[in-house]
Each structure stands twice: as C-alpha cells, then as structure tokens.
Amino acid sequence: MILEVCVADPQSLAAAIAGGADRLELCSALELGGLTPLPGLLALAAEASVPVYAMVRPRAGDFVFDAADTDTMLRDIDAIRAAGLAGVVIGASLADGRLDTRLLERLRSHADGLGATLHRAIDLVPDVAEATEAAIAVGVERILSSGGAESALDGLDRLAVMHRVARGRVAIMAGAGIRPGNAAEIIASGAVDELHSSCSGEPIAASPAAVRLGFATGPRMETDAGIVRALKAEMASRDPA
C-alpha cells in the first residue's frame, strides 16, 4: 500500500523522503488545506527521488472557481509541468457541492501527460457514489478523501462506498488524521487503496511578535521523518503481501 506524504516546506520535503514516503503531495499553506506551491519549492521538489504531485488551488475557501481562478489554475498546471513534477492535484465544486465536472475535465485535459489526483472537494458532495463515477469519467488516477468526516477513521463507511463503486477503476486514498496507531484499522477496513498523511511532528511555536503582527496565526507544523517511518512500518505489518 502506497503512503503519500503531504509537505509544504523544504524541511518537510526532506523529512518525508528520508522517512520513506512513496509519493509526495506538494503544496503551500497546509493550515488552509493546501494551496498551489511557489516556484522555488516546485524546483526543489523536482529533485526528489519519489514522484511528486503538486496542488492546484489558487486561493483558500471553497472550491467554486470563477474564470479568473480557472485561468490561474491552467497557468499553474503549466508551471508544474515545466518544473518536471509527476502530476497535479485538482478539484472543483458547483455551488450545491457537486463536482464541477466541466471544469475538472478542462483541468484534466490541460494536464495531459501528467498524473492527476482529485482532492477533498469530493468530501463536500451530496452523493458520493455519483461523485466517484464522475471522477472516474474525468480520468483521475485516485481520489483523496476523508469520507466527508473530520478524520478518515470516522469516515470509513463513506470511503467504503467509494471503494465499492470504484471497483479498482480509480484508487481511493484516505487522508485526514492518519497517524501511526490508527493506520492498521483503516487498512483492515478494506475501504482504501492508499494512505495520505502530513506525518507532522510536534508543533513549532511562532514568536509572539510574529503572531501579534499577523505574520503567523499559531504554531507551524513540519513532517517528522520518524513518524513517516513508523507509519510505513505499521502499513507493512498489515500488508497481506
């Protein structure tokens, strides 16, 4: 089973690779759920020894995107391709929460030649079975989801529905709150094909002055190589192979 580690800074990038991550999701502003990474981080990630997929999300908030957002995302996909990364992470919603399949098809087509993951926009949909079929039709490789819950462990029932609908046509990747200690239960459910985690260590406190002036909103999180190793070990212990 594949472990994808989500990273948003150079330190986490190095730690995830050192810990044995199989694939990376690269983003910025992890505290906002992840935004498109900056050019310097894209270039650094291109040197990684494992595949790297970059988030394509131009702003915080919902996933209902207008023409200006769309133009930005198309240009971001161009930058991700130019950097030499393996794929993109995309998602888009309609106002009622359903997937915006028209925009997703446009983004997927623009990313032709790159891999593609559908992000947690699917956790907002009213009908997860319908959304899973829609994602398959768009042509993504995998769907990242918490099952619509705050943690993947709490969303296993919905993840199981997605897995049954997918029937191997798309991978279901569980994400949100996955740590050593609960990964085995998630794997044992049979509802997922891959795991996604930031594998964050202890919070790194920001200086009071940085918080007071608005440069930080609170502690910063970084990937811990030891937690990546522990999670990989737990996954290996559950691997039927």
C-alpha positions as a printed NumPy array, in Angstrom:
array([[  0.   ,   0.   ,   0.   ],
       [  1.259,   3.424,  -1.014],
       [  1.948,   6.178,   1.532],
       [  1.677,   9.707,   0.176],
       [  3.042,  12.409,   2.467],
       [  1.78 ,  15.975,   2.163],
       [  4.521,  18.608,   2.503],
       [  4.512,  22.387,   2.339],
       [  8.098,  23.476,   3.02 ],
       [ 11.675,  22.396,   2.224],
       [ 12.217,  20.848,   5.667],
       [  9.144,  18.64 ,   5.352],
       [ 10.115,  17.682,   1.808],
       [ 13.468,  16.363,   3.021],
       [ 11.96 ,  14.638,   6.065],
       [  9.298,  12.84 ,   4.042],
       [ 11.879,  11.438,   1.643],
       [ 14.212,  10.442,   4.479],
       [ 11.344,   8.66 ,   6.222],
       [ 10.495,   6.559,   3.185],
       [  7.414,   8.224,   1.651],
       [  6.347,   6.547,  -1.589],
       [  4.947,   9.727,  -3.126],
       [  4.622,  13.383,  -2.115],
       [  1.838,  15.904,  -2.397],
       [  3.403,  19.348,  -2.614],
       [  1.524,  22.445,  -1.535],
       [  1.79 ,  25.685,   0.387],
       [ -0.314,  26.899,   3.351],
       [ -1.062,  23.46 ,   4.73 ],
       [ -3.014,  25.117,   7.558],
       [ -5.555,  26.207,   4.912],
       [ -5.868,  22.729,   3.444],
       [ -3.11 ,  23.327,   0.909],
       [ -2.634,  25.876,  -1.878],
       [ -0.526,  25.85 ,  -5.047],
       [  3.185,  25.719,  -4.119],
       [  5.56 ,  28.529,  -5.033],
       [  8.106,  28.235,  -7.887],
       [ 11.117,  27.725,  -5.618],
       [  9.5  ,  24.784,  -3.855],
       [  8.411,  23.309,  -7.195],
       [ 12.001,  23.42 ,  -8.405],
       [ 13.311,  21.849,  -5.217],
       [ 10.708,  19.079,  -5.334],
       [ 11.676,  18.259,  -8.917],
       [ 14.926,  16.87 ,  -7.498],
       [ 13.095,  14.399,  -5.241],
       [ 13.721,  10.688,  -5.584],
       [  9.991,   9.866,  -5.457],
       [  7.036,  11.069,  -7.567],
       [  5.674,  14.484,  -6.595],
       [  2.146,  15.724,  -7.281],
       [  1.518,  19.453,  -6.8  ],
       [ -1.675,  21.017,  -5.512],
       [ -3.561,  23.24 ,  -7.962],
       [ -5.652,  25.53 ,  -5.759],
       [ -5.288,  29.285,  -6.215],
       [ -6.896,  30.501,  -3.   ],
       [ -8.317,  29.477,   0.349],
       [-12.03 ,  28.891,   0.887],
       [-14.394,  26.718,  -1.095],
       [-13.756,  25.048,  -4.446],
       [-16.245,  27.059,  -6.503],
       [-13.956,  28.737,  -9.022],
       [-14.653,  31.596, -11.437],
       [-12.96 ,  32.453, -14.737],
       [-10.037,  34.235, -13.083],
       [ -9.43 ,  31.271, -10.752],
       [ -9.582,  28.931, -13.737],
       [ -7.061,  30.945, -15.721],
       [ -4.723,  30.878, -12.72 ],
       [ -5.05 ,  27.098, -12.331],
       [ -4.323,  26.485, -16.008],
       [ -1.17 ,  28.565, -15.707],
       [ -0.217,  26.723, -12.51 ],
       [ -0.535,  23.404, -14.327],
       [  1.832,  24.76 , -16.975],
       [  4.328,  25.689, -14.248],
       [  4.056,  22.259, -12.618],
       [  4.718,  20.568, -15.951],
       [  7.639,  22.883, -16.68 ],
       [  9.145,  22.079, -13.276],
       [  9.153,  18.39 , -14.195],
       [  6.828,  17.058, -11.486],
       [  4.849,  13.869, -11.918],
       [  1.309,  15.129, -11.517],
       [ -1.3  ,  17.549, -10.263],
       [ -3.922,  17.548,  -7.518],
       [ -7.161,  19.124,  -8.704],
       [-10.729,  19.668,  -7.574],
       [-13.685,  21.937,  -8.282],
       [-17.22 ,  22.235,  -6.952],
       [-20.559,  23.608,  -8.028],
       [-22.462,  25.826,  -5.616],
       [-24.55 ,  22.855,  -4.401],
       [-21.436,  20.817,  -3.55 ],
       [-21.48 ,  18.503,  -6.546],
       [-18.271,  18.154,  -8.522],
       [-17.864,  20.718, -11.302],
       [-17.168,  18.066, -13.912],
       [-16.956,  20.554, -16.777],
       [-14.116,  22.458, -15.092],
       [-12.473,  19.249, -13.896],
       [-12.44 ,  17.914, -17.448],
       [-10.837,  21.13 , -18.629],
       [ -8.153,  20.968, -15.932],
       [ -7.526,  17.268, -16.567],
       [ -7.226,  17.836, -20.306],
       [ -4.809,  20.709, -19.747],
       [ -2.712,  18.402, -17.551],
       [ -2.484,  15.755, -20.276],
       [  0.684,  13.736, -19.801],
       [  0.705,  14.306, -16.038],
       [ -0.829,  12.155, -13.35 ],
       [ -3.902,  13.52 , -11.557],
       [ -5.458,  13.193,  -8.116],
       [ -8.91 ,  14.505,  -7.213],
       [ -8.632,  16.295,  -3.86 ],
       [-11.073,  16.568,  -0.987],
       [-13.614,  18.614,  -2.915],
       [-15.316,  15.218,  -3.039],
       [-15.906,  15.445,   0.716],
       [-18.483,  18.192,   0.041],
       [-20.652,  16.245,  -2.408],
       [-24.231,  15.195,  -1.544],
       [-23.96 ,  11.827,  -3.335],
       [-20.559,  10.173,  -3.01 ],
       [-21.377,   7.255,  -5.313],
       [-22.367,   9.619,  -8.119],
       [-19.26 ,  11.728,  -7.489],
       [-16.99 ,   8.68 ,  -7.628],
       [-18.389,   7.741, -11.042],
       [-17.943,  11.351, -12.174],
       [-14.31 ,  11.351, -11.039],
       [-13.665,   8.146, -12.954],
       [-15.176,   9.703, -16.071],
       [-12.912,  12.749, -15.704],
       [ -9.899,  10.433, -15.75 ],
       [ -8.127,  10.955, -12.433],
       [ -5.907,   8.202, -11.051],
       [ -7.035,   8.459,  -7.451],
       [ -9.459,  10.218,  -5.127],
       [ -8.26 ,  11.717,  -1.846],
       [-10.992,  11.715,   0.782],
       [-11.689,  11.606,   4.499],
       [-15.098,  10.141,   3.752],
       [-16.622,  13.533,   4.436],
       [-15.599,  13.406,   8.098],
       [-13.02 ,  15.343,  10.091],
       [-10.836,  12.232,  10.109],
       [-10.61 ,   9.294,   7.734],
       [-11.163,   6.895,  10.621],
       [-14.568,   8.48 ,  11.223],
       [-15.371,   8.453,   7.505],
       [-14.732,   4.775,   6.8  ],
       [-18.348,   3.98 ,   5.917],
       [-18.383,   6.573,   3.151],
       [-14.907,   5.568,   1.996],
       [-16.193,   2.001,   1.735],
       [-18.998,   3.175,  -0.557],
       [-16.466,   4.929,  -2.776],
       [-14.28 ,   1.828,  -2.846],
       [-17.195,  -0.408,  -3.847],
       [-18.254,   1.971,  -6.617],
       [-14.666,   2.356,  -7.866],
       [-14.149,  -1.406,  -8.351],
       [-10.45 ,  -0.803,  -8.995],
       [-11.066,   1.754, -11.749],
       [ -9.648,   4.524,  -9.544],
       [ -7.658,   4.307,  -6.309],
       [ -9.286,   5.521,  -3.088],
       [ -6.746,   7.312,  -0.892],
       [ -7.717,   8.013,   2.71 ],
       [ -6.496,  11.269,   4.226],
       [ -7.095,  13.368,   7.37 ],
       [ -5.904,  12.419,  10.811],
       [ -3.945,   9.335,   9.752],
       [ -1.139,   8.565,  12.186],
       [  0.789,   5.555,  13.489],
       [ -1.726,   3.843,  15.722],
       [ -4.8  ,   4.138,  13.511],
       [ -3.452,   3.235,  10.079],
       [ -3.821,  -0.5  ,  10.718],
       [ -7.545,  -0.136,  11.449],
       [ -8.077,   1.916,   8.307],
       [ -6.219,  -0.623,   6.168],
       [ -8.073,  -3.535,   7.785],
       [-11.403,  -1.991,   6.779],
       [-10.629,  -2.818,   3.143],
       [-12.098,   0.557,   2.158],
       [ -8.933,   2.193,   0.832],
       [ -6.036,   1.568,  -1.538],
       [ -3.583,   4.256,  -0.379],
       [ -2.934,   6.459,   2.651],
       [ -2.198,  10.187,   2.812],
       [ -0.729,  11.972,   5.83 ],
       [  1.335,  15.029,   6.701],
       [  3.162,  12.938,   9.371],
       [  3.666,  16.125,  11.372],
       [  5.796,  16.198,  14.487],
       [  5.495,  18.491,  17.486],
       [  4.186,  21.991,  16.662],
       [  6.878,  24.627,  16.215],
       [  5.848,  27.746,  18.121],
       [  5.861,  31.106,  16.36 ],
       [  7.314,  34.094,  18.162],
       [  4.769,  36.261,  19.983],
       [  5.856,  39.207,  17.837],
       [  5.169,  37.288,  14.618],
       [  1.686,  36.384,  15.842],
       [  0.997,  39.934,  17.069],
       [  1.93 ,  41.439,  13.708],
       [ -0.067,  38.884,  11.735],
       [  2.884,  37.04 ,  10.205],
       [  1.745,  33.801,  11.882],
       [ -1.567,  32.572,  13.208],
       [ -0.137,  29.945,  15.519],
       [  2.357,  27.065,  15.675],
       [  3.871,  25.714,  12.468],
       [  3.808,  22.019,  11.575],
       [  6.586,  20.094,   9.834],
       [  6.818,  16.499,   8.666],
       [  8.798,  14.245,  11.022],
       [ 10.878,  11.531,   9.33 ],
       [ 10.437,   9.253,  12.349],
       [  6.653,   9.419,  12.064],
       [  6.872,   8.624,   8.35 ],
       [  8.98 ,   5.553,   9.192],
       [  6.57 ,   4.461,  11.933],
       [  3.585,   4.815,   9.646],
       [  5.32 ,   2.874,   6.876],
       [  6.184,   0.113,   9.364],
       [  2.567,  -0.13 ,  10.518],
       [  1.395,  -0.287,   6.925],
       [  3.898,  -3.022,   6.118],
       [  2.696,  -5.074,   9.066],
       [ -0.832,  -5.023,   7.61 ],
       [  0.191,  -5.696,   4.015],
       [ -1.123,  -9.147,   3.002],
       [  1.756,  -9.462,   0.524]])
